[in-house]
Amino acid sequence: MSGTIAIVTGASRGLGAALARSLAGSARQLITVSRNIDPQTQQLAEASGCQHIHYGHDLSDVQHIEAAALGIFAQLDQTADQYLLINNAGSLGPVAQYDTLDDAHAISSTFNLNVTSAMLLTTALLRATRALGADVRVVNISSGAGRSPTAGWGVYCATKAALDMYTRVARLEAPHARLVSLAPGVIDTSMQATIRSGNTDDFPDLARFNTMNETGVLRSPQAVAENIIRYINSEHFASKELDDIRQYSQ
């Protein structure tokens, strides 16, 4: 057998769902990880003959992360030509400045979702594929927030900066795979709605995000997903440790 086995986390909505739907039409097997299943992804997979396996896990919980990694990779098909992991799961986390940033559970849950899940799933994939001689690709969905500080986003910025550095380290350690930490730009998702529902005391940059929404700057999840898939299949993939999909927009 051959073809691509693709794994997408955070696949029930937003960019993750759009990525999963795009891959459902081309991958031999699509594995999605999210608390809920996306019915449209399932329908597209059935129509195209792609085997879709869904793992219903909350990746903000370490036990769920470990269960997902064990479930996926204990029975991973080892006959594919390509293995693709897109660590997309993530959340904004608590929006607060230093004087109110005191919810330890919210902070740790955000790190679990944004960083720990990506690290453990990447580790499991790299371990499972190192002797296969296959094309192994990992995309960690990062953010410009990991590369430029934003007041009120201490947790989110820190998690994305951590994801960027982890990607750089993993590239040194795993020569059999190609990895990139990819910023997707500003997308019209529920995260953007959450940002706009905040206040300027916690998030001084609120007006800029309201303006982006009002002026139509936000891109649709589907448009960004299609651009990311093209990038993954292009000669540019992982040519940089840290990249931004807006550099390849059409």
Protein Blocks (a to p, Z undefined) as FASTA:
>chain_A
ZZjddddehilgcjllmmmmmmmmmpmbdcdddfbdcfklmmmmmmnopacddddddfkb
mklmmmmmmmmmmmgcfkbfbdcdddfbccebjaddfklmccfklmmmmmmmmmmmmmmm
mmmmmmmmmmnopacdddddddfklmoccehilmmmmmmmmmmmmmmmmmmmmmmbccdd
ddebjaddfklmmmmmmcfklmmmlmmmmmmmmnomaccfklmmmmmmmmmmmmkgokbf
bdcfklmcZZ
